[in-house]
Amino acid sequence: MPVGKSLTQNQIVTFLAEKNEMTKKQAKEFLDMLAALAYKEAKNGFTIPGLGKLVLVSRKARMGRNPANGEAIKIPAKKVVKFRVSKACKDAIVPAPRTRTATKKKAVKRRR
């Protein structure tokens, strides 16, 4: 696996095939079926356990600016798909900051 670069589809398929003792073709078909199911069910919310959830969100109409000339424009209401990352995924990638304990807070106050 390359360090510092995002994985290509082929690298993901190869990794899954090796780890799950299946052919690359089976691993690719599995990924394709997962994606197709996610597209179909996104309007109802599609959860991938341990990763996150696809959700359909309604955005309200709002005023914006044309970046070319700065003119105000009306942006219509629309529906968009968002991916909400699960807490487990966030904590695995970026650990939550540790909070100071009550005893440390008291020690800091005494020094002042």
Backbone bond lengths (Angstrom), bond angles and torsions (degrees), N, CA, C in turn:
res aa  C-N    CA-C-N  psi(-1)  N-CA   C-N-CA  omega(-1)  CA-C   N-CA-C  phi
1 M - - - 1.450 - - 1.532 109.24 -
2 P 1.331 117.09 131.59 1.460 119.56 179.17 1.525 110.81 -71.72
3 V 1.310 114.89 142.46 1.464 120.29 -179.58 1.523 108.63 -94.86
4 G 1.326 117.54 132.46 1.449 121.93 176.26 1.513 114.87 86.89
5 K 1.325 118.71 -4.44 1.460 121.18 178.54 1.518 109.07 -119.40
6 S 1.326 116.08 152.55 1.462 118.30 176.27 1.527 108.77 -75.99
7 L 1.314 115.57 150.01 1.461 121.36 -177.89 1.519 111.02 -75.17
8 T 1.323 115.49 144.55 1.456 120.17 174.02 1.523 108.00 -84.07
9 Q 1.329 116.12 166.58 1.465 119.95 178.37 1.525 110.24 -60.55
10 N 1.321 117.18 -40.75 1.456 121.32 -179.55 1.539 111.09 -62.60
11 Q 1.326 117.70 -40.17 1.465 121.41 178.88 1.530 110.70 -66.48
12 I 1.314 117.01 -38.77 1.468 120.59 178.23 1.524 109.97 -65.59
13 V 1.329 116.40 -45.36 1.468 121.27 179.50 1.523 109.83 -60.34
14 T 1.325 117.97 -45.98 1.467 122.14 179.70 1.522 110.70 -60.71
15 F 1.316 117.27 -45.26 1.466 121.37 -179.81 1.526 110.82 -61.71
16 L 1.340 117.16 -48.21 1.466 121.03 -179.70 1.523 111.49 -62.42
17 A 1.319 116.41 -40.99 1.466 120.86 -179.57 1.526 110.60 -62.60
18 E 1.334 116.95 -44.22 1.464 120.40 -178.98 1.528 111.55 -67.88
19 K 1.316 117.58 -43.82 1.471 121.62 -176.65 1.524 112.78 -70.95
20 N 1.322 118.00 -28.33 1.461 121.01 -175.83 1.516 113.82 -109.61
21 E 1.314 116.26 12.58 1.461 122.27 177.36 1.525 111.92 50.35
22 M 1.327 115.30 54.89 1.454 121.30 176.44 1.521 107.94 -135.01
23 T 1.312 115.32 169.59 1.456 118.82 178.08 1.524 109.56 -77.95
24 K 1.335 115.34 161.70 1.461 119.58 177.44 1.529 110.02 -63.33
25 K 1.318 116.79 -34.65 1.465 120.96 179.28 1.526 110.62 -62.86
26 Q 1.339 116.95 -43.28 1.469 120.55 178.94 1.528 110.59 -65.21
27 A 1.335 116.87 -41.68 1.463 120.57 179.79 1.530 110.57 -63.92
28 K 1.336 117.34 -41.09 1.465 121.35 178.97 1.523 110.30 -65.17
29 E 1.333 117.20 -42.88 1.468 120.81 178.12 1.524 110.65 -61.51
30 F 1.340 116.56 -40.03 1.465 120.39 178.52 1.522 110.49 -61.65
31 L 1.332 117.48 -47.35 1.469 120.71 179.29 1.530 111.31 -62.01
32 D 1.327 116.40 -41.07 1.467 120.14 179.01 1.531 111.45 -63.93
33 M 1.351 116.78 -41.26 1.471 120.21 178.95 1.524 110.81 -67.28
34 L 1.334 117.12 -38.25 1.467 120.77 178.15 1.523 110.06 -63.03
35 A 1.326 117.00 -44.34 1.468 121.00 178.76 1.527 110.89 -63.31
36 A 1.334 117.17 -44.35 1.465 120.55 -179.91 1.529 111.14 -62.58
37 L 1.316 116.95 -41.29 1.462 121.08 177.59 1.526 110.71 -64.49
38 A 1.331 116.95 -40.99 1.467 121.00 179.05 1.525 110.40 -62.60
39 Y 1.348 117.31 -42.61 1.464 120.35 179.16 1.521 110.86 -62.58
40 K 1.321 115.85 -42.71 1.461 121.29 -176.96 1.527 111.64 -67.49
41 E 1.330 117.25 -39.59 1.464 121.23 -173.42 1.527 114.43 -97.78
42 A 1.321 118.81 -0.58 1.473 121.51 -176.25 1.526 112.19 -58.13
43 K 1.328 117.17 -33.70 1.473 119.20 -178.61 1.527 111.58 -65.20
44 N 1.335 117.77 -23.25 1.465 121.93 178.34 1.528 111.99 -98.72
45 G 1.316 116.97 -6.34 1.459 121.84 -174.25 1.516 108.65 95.04
46 F 1.315 116.98 121.42 1.463 122.01 -178.11 1.516 108.32 -123.96
47 T 1.324 117.13 116.94 1.460 122.03 -176.87 1.513 110.62 -102.51
48 I 1.318 115.48 132.09 1.461 122.11 170.67 1.526 104.96 -108.04
49 P 1.336 117.54 105.11 1.468 120.73 -174.60 1.529 112.02 -53.18
50 G 1.332 115.13 131.58 1.451 121.38 178.78 1.518 114.06 86.18
51 L 1.328 118.20 -14.25 1.464 121.40 179.54 1.514 112.33 -110.53
52 G 1.331 116.40 -57.63 1.449 119.33 -178.16 1.504 111.88 163.79
53 K 1.332 114.38 -159.04 1.461 119.87 -171.16 1.526 109.73 -142.69
54 L 1.340 116.27 135.73 1.453 122.15 170.62 1.518 107.75 -87.70
55 V 1.329 117.24 129.31 1.458 121.14 179.99 1.520 110.00 -133.59
56 L 1.323 116.15 147.38 1.453 122.62 176.36 1.529 107.56 -94.24
57 V 1.328 116.75 125.22 1.455 122.15 -175.26 1.531 108.73 -122.39
58 S 1.322 116.65 135.72 1.467 121.58 176.21 1.523 108.82 -93.02
59 R 1.316 115.80 124.45 1.469 120.35 175.96 1.514 108.71 -98.68
60 K 1.313 116.86 138.87 1.456 121.72 178.70 1.527 109.85 -77.63
61 A 1.331 115.67 158.85 1.461 120.60 173.26 1.524 107.55 -66.76
62 R 1.325 115.54 146.60 1.460 119.06 -178.22 1.523 110.16 -152.79
63 M 1.298 115.13 167.68 1.460 120.60 176.07 1.527 108.41 -93.33
64 G 1.329 115.21 140.32 1.451 120.94 178.48 1.507 109.56 -136.02
65 R 1.322 116.38 -172.17 1.464 121.46 179.85 1.516 109.72 -128.27
66 N 1.313 115.41 138.50 1.457 121.16 173.18 1.530 106.36 -73.79
67 P 1.339 118.49 118.46 1.464 119.41 -176.09 1.527 113.06 -67.01
68 A 1.319 117.71 -22.34 1.470 120.05 -178.58 1.526 112.28 -71.99
69 N 1.348 116.49 -40.37 1.470 118.09 -175.51 1.525 113.51 -129.25
70 G 1.321 118.47 0.22 1.455 121.34 177.35 1.519 114.30 77.50
71 E 1.321 117.71 4.19 1.464 122.06 -178.67 1.526 110.26 -70.02
72 A 1.338 117.05 139.03 1.461 121.84 178.26 1.530 109.28 -71.51
73 I 1.333 116.04 135.55 1.462 121.28 178.20 1.520 109.06 -133.46
74 K 1.324 115.56 154.30 1.460 120.65 178.38 1.530 107.79 -94.53
75 I 1.327 116.38 124.48 1.453 122.13 177.73 1.524 106.88 -98.49
76 P 1.337 117.54 120.99 1.470 119.79 -175.39 1.530 112.42 -71.45
77 A 1.329 115.27 160.62 1.464 121.45 175.66 1.526 108.50 -65.86
78 K 1.342 116.32 147.86 1.461 119.66 178.41 1.519 109.79 -158.99
79 K 1.319 115.17 167.37 1.451 121.77 176.76 1.527 108.09 -106.45
80 V 1.328 115.98 137.07 1.462 121.19 179.35 1.526 109.22 -131.60
81 V 1.316 115.42 155.43 1.462 121.53 176.25 1.516 107.71 -98.58
82 K 1.328 116.57 131.00 1.463 121.98 177.84 1.515 109.17 -123.49
83 F 1.325 115.28 153.93 1.457 120.71 175.56 1.514 107.60 -112.11
84 R 1.318 116.38 120.32 1.467 121.96 178.23 1.526 108.24 -101.12
85 V 1.301 115.87 117.30 1.453 121.55 -177.41 1.526 109.70 -74.77
86 S 1.342 116.54 138.16 1.464 120.58 -179.47 1.527 110.80 -72.84
87 K 1.318 116.13 157.86 1.460 121.75 179.10 1.526 110.48 -61.68
88 A 1.325 117.08 -40.14 1.464 120.71 179.78 1.530 110.66 -61.13
89 C 1.320 116.82 -39.74 1.466 121.33 179.09 1.528 110.29 -67.75
90 K 1.325 117.12 -45.37 1.465 120.67 178.59 1.519 110.76 -58.60
91 D 1.337 116.90 -46.61 1.460 121.03 -177.99 1.523 112.10 -66.77
92 A 1.338 117.89 -30.55 1.461 121.18 178.77 1.528 110.93 -72.17
93 I 1.322 116.52 -33.58 1.464 120.53 -177.55 1.522 111.45 -88.65
94 V 1.324 116.66 -49.02 1.461 122.26 179.68 1.518 107.00 -127.69
95 P 1.330 117.94 100.30 1.473 119.79 -178.13 1.523 111.75 -57.74
96 A 1.320 115.53 143.54 1.464 121.21 179.13 1.524 109.16 -64.03
97 P 1.329 117.05 141.30 1.462 118.74 179.61 1.521 110.88 -65.78
98 R 1.311 115.09 143.43 1.465 119.48 179.20 1.515 109.05 -77.07
99 T 1.316 115.80 141.54 1.460 119.88 177.65 1.514 108.72 -95.04
100 R 1.312 115.12 151.21 1.463 119.25 178.99 1.520 109.26 -74.48
101 T 1.297 116.24 144.21 1.460 120.04 178.81 1.516 109.68 -80.54
102 A 1.298 116.31 166.27 1.465 121.90 -178.22 1.526 110.90 -60.84
103 T 1.329 117.68 -37.75 1.471 119.78 -179.20 1.516 111.33 -66.43
104 K 1.298 118.70 -37.55 1.458 121.15 178.29 1.519 110.49 -68.41
105 K 1.340 117.40 -37.00 1.459 120.63 178.56 1.525 110.23 -63.23
106 K 1.340 116.62 -40.60 1.470 120.33 179.51 1.514 110.38 -65.73
107 A 1.324 117.56 -39.34 1.463 121.48 -179.83 1.513 110.27 -64.85
108 V 1.305 118.66 -38.00 1.449 122.66 178.75 1.526 109.71 -66.53
109 K 1.330 118.02 -41.86 1.463 121.74 179.21 1.520 111.12 -64.91
110 R 1.324 118.95 -37.77 1.465 121.62 -178.97 1.526 111.63 -65.72
111 R 1.343 117.56 -34.35 1.452 120.49 -178.21 1.517 112.30 -68.78
112 R 1.277 118.06 -25.15 1.479 121.68 -176.22 1.452 111.17 -75.17
